[in-house]
Amino acid sequence: MAVRKYKPTTPGRRQSSVQDFSDITKKRPEKSLTSVLNRKAGRNNTGKITVRHRGGGTKRFYRHVDFARTNFDMPVTVVAIEYDPNRGARIALVEDKNKDKSYILAEKTMKVGDVVVSSKNKIEPKAGNRMPLEYIPSGMNVYNVEMEPGKGGQAVRSAGNYAQIMVIEGKHAQLKMPSTEIRLIAKECMATIGEVSNSDYKLVRWGKAGRMRYRGIKPTVKGKNMNPVDHPHGGGEGHSPIGLRKGPRTKWGKPALGVKTRKPKQSSGKFIVSRRKSKKKK
């Protein structure tokens, strides 16, 4: 995939770019694999806003993607490469010999007619094939990685991402994640060989606020541009600095901007061999 630019006929057009959908082979989604996606606009079950800056957006249908691929040892054929508005990556419509269809995350080299398989045993390490980490050769790139055996792929699913298998030792495999963090994952966990499709997605420039509204994202305003009643940083004459003795605060008065918020009991640090570069201790 590439990124397309238009003639700068307006200020918004000048700054923006769009995806090139030349890799898409089917426009309409498979009806049996979609459902209506009801929007919550950042609200919880009582109607209270728990996530700010959400709302509006273009209507979408949710594509039910099979992240686990538990139809083991059943070769499936890629029928189409489709666009999914709910993620940056492309999805592949696959069909088995029983004519049952499902969606999977498309690998970057995947094309119509390819045959891929998911197995709990050792199979050919081909792009798009899925098997336990212990059977994948060291140094290979993988995506859609399980964090717990049998739970389905949870990590490395974004467009263009991949993790690299460093080594298999004991009960764990060492994976170099997209963040450069090296993490231990149980060797029984499944992963798909290759890289996630649509790597150029990160190069898209949205250009104007209106395109973000189409995506359901509302504007974000700095705290120091608000009034004192709305934010601890608010008030002052003109564009004032934050100027708090105890440091920057969130809208609700808690420490912000560079403060660690992760609770030790929720940490998975025992599985981290080497932290990502920005977190390394000097």
VENSULNOR-V512184 format. One record per pair of residues at least 12 apart in sequence whose C-alpha atoms are under 8 Angstrom apart, sorted by the first residue. I is the first residue (numbers start at 1). J is the second residue. D is the distance in whole Angstrom. If there is no record, write none. Layout:
# VENSULNOR-V512184
I,J,D ; I,J,D
This chain:
# VENSULNOR-V512184
1,19,7 ; 1,20,6 ; 1,21,7 ; 1,22,7 ; 1,23,6 ; 1,198,6 ; 1,199,7 ; 1,200,6 ; 2,19,7 ; 2,20,5 ; 2,200,6 ; 3,17,7 ; 3,18,6 ; 3,19,5 ; 3,20,5 ; 3,200,7 ; 3,201,8 ; 3,203,7 ; 3,204,7 ; 4,17,6 ; 4,18,5 ; 4,19,6 ; 4,20,6 ; 5,17,5 ; 5,18,7 ; 12,207,5 ; 12,208,5 ; 13,207,7 ; 14,207,8 ; 15,205,7 ; 15,206,8 ; 15,207,5 ; 15,208,8 ; 16,204,7 ; 16,205,5 ; 16,206,5 ; 16,207,4 ; 16,208,7 ; 17,204,6 ; 17,205,5 ; 17,206,7 ; 17,207,7 ; 18,204,6 ; 18,205,7 ; 18,206,8 ; 19,201,7 ; 19,204,7 ; 23,81,7 ; 24,80,8 ; 24,81,5 ; 24,82,5 ; 24,83,7 ; 25,80,6 ; 25,81,5 ; 25,82,6 ; 26,80,6 ; 26,81,7 ; 26,82,6 ; 27,82,7 ; 27,83,8 ; 29,63,8 ; 29,82,7 ; 33,63,6 ; 33,64,6 ; 33,102,7 ; 33,103,8 ; 34,61,6 ; 34,62,5 ; 34,63,5 ; 34,64,6 ; 35,61,6 ; 35,62,5 ; 35,63,7 ; 35,64,8 ; 36,60,7 ; 36,61,5 ; 36,62,6 ; 37,59,8 ; 37,60,6 ; 37,61,5 ; 37,62,5 ; 39,55,8 ; 40,55,8 ; 41,54,5 ; 41,55,4 ; 41,56,7 ; 42,54,5 ; 42,55,7 ; 53,217,6 ; 53,218,5 ; 53,219,6 ; 53,220,6 ; 54,216,6 ; 54,217,5 ; 54,218,6 ; 55,213,8 ; 55,216,5 ; 55,217,6 ; 55,218,6 ; 56,213,7 ; 56,214,7 ; 56,215,8 ; 56,216,5 ; 56,217,8 ; 57,213,6 ; 57,214,4 ; 57,215,5 ; 57,216,4 ; 57,217,7 ; 58,214,5 ; 58,215,6 ; 58,216,7 ; 60,85,7 ; 60,86,8 ; 62,86,7 ; 63,84,7 ; 63,86,8 ; 63,103,8 ; 64,102,8 ; 64,103,7 ; 65,91,8 ; 65,102,7 ; 65,103,5 ; 65,104,5 ; 65,105,7 ; 66,102,7 ; 66,103,6 ; 66,104,5 ; 66,105,8 ; 67,104,7 ; 67,105,7 ; 67,144,7 ; 67,152,5 ; 67,153,5 ; 67,154,8 ; 68,150,7 ; 68,151,7 ; 68,152,4 ; 68,153,6 ; 69,104,8 ; 69,118,6 ; 69,152,8 ; 70,118,7 ; 71,118,7 ; 72,117,7 ; 72,118,5 ; 72,119,5 ; 72,120,7 ; 73,117,6 ; 73,118,6 ; 73,119,5 ; 74,96,7 ; 74,117,6 ; 74,118,7 ; 75,96,6 ; 75,97,8 ; 75,115,6 ; 75,116,6 ; 75,117,5 ; 75,118,7 ; 76,94,6 ; 76,95,5 ; 76,96,4 ; 76,97,7 ; 76,115,6 ; 76,116,6 ; 76,117,6 ; 77,94,5 ; 77,95,5 ; 77,96,6 ; 77,112,8 ; 77,113,6 ; 77,114,6 ; 77,115,4 ; 77,116,7 ; 78,92,6 ; 78,93,6 ; 78,94,4 ; 78,95,7 ; 78,111,7 ; 78,112,5 ; 78,113,5 ; 78,114,5 ; 78,115,6 ; 78,116,8 ; 79,92,7 ; 79,93,5 ; 79,94,5 ; 79,95,7 ; 79,112,5 ; 79,113,6 ; 80,92,6 ; 80,93,5 ; 80,94,7 ; 80,111,8 ; 80,112,6 ; 81,93,6 ; 81,106,7 ; 81,111,7 ; 81,112,7 ; 87,158,7 ; 87,159,8 ; 88,158,6 ; 88,159,5 ; 88,198,7 ; 88,201,6 ; 89,105,7 ; 89,106,7 ; 89,157,8 ; 89,158,6 ; 89,159,4 ; 89,160,7 ; 89,196,7 ; 89,197,5 ; 89,198,5 ; 89,199,8 ; 89,201,8 ; 90,105,7 ; 90,106,6 ; 90,159,8 ; 90,197,6 ; 90,198,6 ; 91,103,6 ; 91,104,6 ; 91,105,5 ; 91,106,5 ; 92,104,5 ; 92,105,6 ; 92,106,5 ; 105,144,8 ; 105,157,8 ; 105,196,7 ; 105,197,8 ; 106,128,8 ; 106,196,6 ; 106,197,6 ; 107,127,7 ; 107,128,6 ; 107,194,6 ; 107,195,6 ; 107,196,5 ; 107,197,5 ; 108,160,8 ; 108,194,7 ; 108,195,6 ; 108,196,6 ; 108,197,4 ; 108,198,7 ; 108,199,8 ; 109,127,8 ; 109,197,7 ; 110,127,8 ; 110,128,7 ; 116,128,6 ; 116,129,5 ; 117,129,5 ; 117,130,6 ; 118,130,4 ; 118,131,6 ; 119,131,5 ; 119,132,8 ; 120,132,6 ; 120,190,8 ; 121,135,8 ; 122,135,5 ; 122,136,8 ; 123,135,8 ; 125,137,8 ; 125,193,7 ; 126,193,7 ; 126,194,8 ; 127,192,8 ; 127,193,5 ; 127,194,5 ; 128,192,6 ; 128,193,5 ; 128,194,6 ; 129,192,6 ; 129,193,6 ; 130,190,7 ; 130,191,6 ; 130,192,4 ; 130,193,6 ; 131,190,5 ; 131,191,6 ; 131,192,7 ; 132,187,7 ; 132,188,5 ; 132,189,5 ; 132,190,4 ; 132,191,6 ; 133,173,7 ; 133,187,5 ; 133,188,6 ; 133,189,6 ; 133,190,6 ; 133,191,6 ; 134,168,7 ; 134,173,7 ; 134,187,5 ; 134,188,7 ; 137,165,8 ; 138,164,8 ; 138,165,5 ; 138,166,6 ; 138,167,6 ; 138,168,7 ; 139,164,6 ; 139,165,5 ; 139,166,6 ; 139,167,8 ; 140,164,6 ; 140,165,6 ; 140,193,7 ; 140,194,8 ; 141,162,6 ; 141,163,5 ; 141,164,5 ; 141,165,7 ; 141,193,6 ; 141,194,5 ; 141,195,7 ; 142,162,6 ; 142,163,5 ; 142,164,6 ; 142,165,7 ; 142,191,6 ; 142,192,5 ; 142,193,4 ; 142,194,5 ; 142,195,6 ; 143,155,7 ; 143,156,5 ; 143,157,6 ; 143,161,7 ; 143,162,5 ; 143,163,6 ; 143,191,6 ; 143,192,5 ; 143,193,6 ; 143,194,7 ; 143,195,6 ; 143,196,7 ; 144,156,5 ; 144,157,5 ; 144,191,6 ; 144,192,6 ; 145,157,8 ; 145,189,7 ; 145,190,6 ; 145,191,4 ; 145,192,7 ; 146,189,5 ; 146,190,6 ; 146,191,6 ; 147,185,6 ; 147,186,8 ; 147,189,7 ; 148,185,8 ; 148,186,7 ; 148,189,6 ; 149,186,7 ; 149,188,6 ; 149,189,5 ; 149,190,7 ; 150,189,7 ; 150,190,8 ; 152,190,8 ; 153,190,7 ; 153,191,7 ; 156,177,8 ; 156,178,7 ; 157,196,7 ; 158,196,7 ; 159,196,5 ; 159,197,6 ; 159,198,5 ; 159,199,5 ; 159,200,8 ; 159,201,7 ; 159,202,8 ; 160,195,6 ; 160,196,5 ; 160,197,5 ; 160,198,6 ; 160,199,4 ; 160,200,7 ; 160,201,8 ; 161,178,6 ; 161,195,6 ; 161,196,5 ; 161,199,7 ; 162,177,7 ; 162,178,6 ; 162,194,7 ; 162,195,5 ; 162,196,7 ; 163,175,6 ; 163,176,5 ; 163,177,5 ; 163,178,6 ; 164,176,5 ; 164,177,7 ; 168,187,7 ; 171,186,6 ; 171,187,6 ; 172,184,6 ; 172,185,5 ; 172,186,4 ; 172,187,5 ; 173,185,5 ; 173,186,6 ; 173,187,5 ; 179,276,6 ; 179,277,8 ; 180,275,7 ; 180,276,5 ; 180,277,7 ; 181,272,7 ; 181,273,8 ; 181,274,6 ; 181,275,5 ; 181,276,4 ; 181,277,7 ; 182,272,6 ; 182,273,5 ; 182,274,5 ; 182,275,7 ; 182,276,8 ; 183,271,6 ; 183,272,4 ; 183,273,6 ; 183,274,7 ; 184,271,5 ; 184,272,6 ; 184,273,7 ; 185,271,7 ; 223,251,7 ; 224,239,7 ; 224,240,7 ; 224,241,7 ; 224,242,6 ; 225,239,7 ; 230,251,7 ; 231,250,8 ; 231,251,5 ; 231,252,8 ; 232,249,7 ; 232,250,7 ; 232,251,6 ; 232,252,8 ; 232,253,7 ; 233,248,8 ; 233,249,7
